[in-house]
Amino acid sequence: MKALEEGAYITHSQYGLGVVTESNSERTSIDFDLHGPKKFVTSMMVVTPAEGTPPKRRRAKSVKKVAAATPTNGPAASAK
């Protein structure tokens, strides 16, 4: 099988509907609606084009690191 076009909406017998995120002659990555991203050997995978348009995907939100708060009324403060 040859590489698939990025952004193609496909269906897979086990994982359902998904969008091709990367594809070359050796490997293909697909982001499935219900099962998340999966990687396949391109020559061995069996997919068919899906009808319709893929759903809008939300980009992952970045998580902000919060500095640990220092206690102001801890045991050291009450020992005085």
TIVO-902010 format. One record per residue (C-alpha): residue in one letter; residue number from 1; z negated, x, y. Coordinates in nm, 3 decimals. Example, Ala and Ser with C-alpha at 12.3 -4.5 7.8 and 13.67 -1.06 7.14 Angstrom:
# TIVO-902010
+-----+-----+---------+---------+---------+
| res |   n |       w |       u |       v |
+-----+-----+---------+---------+---------+
|   a |   1 |  -0.780 |   1.230 |  -0.450 |
|   s |   2 |  -0.714 |   1.367 |  -0.106 |
+-----+-----+---------+---------+---------+
END
This chain:
# TIVO-902010
+-----+-----+---------+---------+---------+
| res |   n |       w |       u |       v |
+-----+-----+---------+---------+---------+
|   m |   1 |   0.000 |   0.000 |   0.000 |
|   k |   2 |   0.075 |   0.126 |   0.346 |
|   a |   3 |  -0.166 |   0.131 |   0.638 |
|   l |   4 |  -0.247 |  -0.199 |   0.808 |
|   e |   5 |  -0.223 |  -0.262 |   1.180 |
|   e |   6 |  -0.551 |  -0.230 |   1.370 |
|   g |   7 |  -0.676 |  -0.569 |   1.484 |
|   a |   8 |  -0.500 |  -0.755 |   1.200 |
|   y |   9 |  -0.694 |  -1.060 |   1.079 |
|   i |  10 |  -0.708 |  -1.057 |   0.699 |
|   t |  11 |  -0.881 |  -1.227 |   0.408 |
|   h |  12 |  -1.034 |  -1.056 |   0.105 |
|   s |  13 |  -1.123 |  -1.233 |  -0.221 |
|   q |  14 |  -1.485 |  -1.111 |  -0.224 |
|   y |  15 |  -1.577 |  -1.056 |   0.143 |
|   g |  16 |  -1.376 |  -1.329 |   0.315 |
|   l |  17 |  -1.227 |  -1.302 |   0.663 |
|   g |  18 |  -1.226 |  -0.978 |   0.859 |
|   v |  19 |  -1.054 |  -0.762 |   1.118 |
|   v |  20 |  -0.897 |  -0.424 |   1.041 |
|   t |  21 |  -1.070 |  -0.161 |   1.254 |
|   e |  22 |  -0.901 |   0.154 |   1.117 |
|   s |  23 |  -0.628 |   0.213 |   0.862 |
|   n |  24 |  -0.424 |   0.503 |   0.729 |
|   s |  25 |  -0.250 |   0.575 |   0.399 |
|   e |  26 |  -0.579 |   0.677 |   0.234 |
|   r |  27 |  -0.861 |   0.463 |   0.379 |
|   t |  28 |  -0.896 |   0.129 |   0.554 |
|   s |  29 |  -1.203 |   0.001 |   0.741 |
|   i |  30 |  -1.248 |  -0.373 |   0.785 |
|   d |  31 |  -1.521 |  -0.554 |   0.981 |
|   f |  32 |  -1.590 |  -0.878 |   0.793 |
|   d |  33 |  -1.725 |  -1.187 |   0.967 |
|   l |  34 |  -2.016 |  -1.239 |   0.726 |
|   h |  35 |  -2.056 |  -0.905 |   0.548 |
|   g |  36 |  -2.008 |  -0.651 |   0.826 |
|   p |  37 |  -1.800 |  -0.331 |   0.807 |
|   k |  38 |  -1.662 |  -0.210 |   0.472 |
|   k |  39 |  -1.434 |   0.081 |   0.375 |
|   f |  40 |  -1.161 |   0.062 |   0.110 |
|   v |  41 |  -0.914 |   0.291 |  -0.061 |
|   t |  42 |  -0.592 |   0.161 |   0.096 |
|   s |  43 |  -0.383 |   0.187 |  -0.221 |
|   m |  44 |  -0.636 |  -0.015 |  -0.426 |
|   m |  45 |  -0.740 |  -0.297 |  -0.190 |
|   v |  46 |  -0.595 |  -0.645 |  -0.211 |
|   v |  47 |  -0.590 |  -0.841 |   0.115 |
|   t |  48 |  -0.371 |  -1.114 |   0.261 |
|   p |  49 |  -0.301 |  -1.203 |   0.623 |
|   a |  50 |  -0.531 |  -1.477 |   0.753 |
|   e |  51 |  -0.425 |  -1.770 |   0.968 |
|   g |  52 |  -0.566 |  -1.817 |   1.314 |
|   t |  53 |  -0.727 |  -1.570 |   1.548 |
|   p |  54 |  -1.035 |  -1.361 |   1.477 |
|   p |  55 |  -1.362 |  -1.470 |   1.638 |
|   k |  56 |  -1.489 |  -1.284 |   1.943 |
|   r |  57 |  -1.710 |  -0.997 |   1.838 |
|   r |  58 |  -2.015 |  -0.901 |   2.036 |
|   r |  59 |  -2.062 |  -0.537 |   2.105 |
|   a |  60 |  -2.387 |  -0.391 |   1.980 |
|   k |  61 |  -2.651 |  -0.386 |   2.247 |
|   s |  62 |  -2.799 |  -0.049 |   2.326 |
|   v |  63 |  -3.170 |  -0.026 |   2.264 |
|   k |  64 |  -3.372 |   0.122 |   2.547 |
|   k |  65 |  -3.651 |   0.356 |   2.447 |
|   v |  66 |  -3.983 |   0.268 |   2.603 |
|   a |  67 |  -4.235 |   0.542 |   2.668 |
|   a |  68 |  -4.572 |   0.495 |   2.495 |
|   a |  69 |  -4.830 |   0.348 |   2.732 |
|   t |  70 |  -5.147 |   0.552 |   2.789 |
|   p |  71 |  -5.466 |   0.348 |   2.767 |
|   t |  72 |  -5.665 |   0.334 |   3.091 |
|   n |  73 |  -5.975 |   0.168 |   2.945 |
|   g |  74 |  -5.994 |   0.358 |   2.617 |
|   p |  75 |  -6.302 |   0.501 |   2.445 |
|   a |  76 |  -6.299 |   0.813 |   2.665 |
|   a |  77 |  -6.321 |   0.600 |   2.981 |
|   s |  78 |  -6.617 |   0.396 |   2.856 |
|   a |  79 |  -6.814 |   0.703 |   2.733 |
|   k |  80 |  -6.892 |   0.813 |   3.090 |
+-----+-----+---------+---------+---------+
END
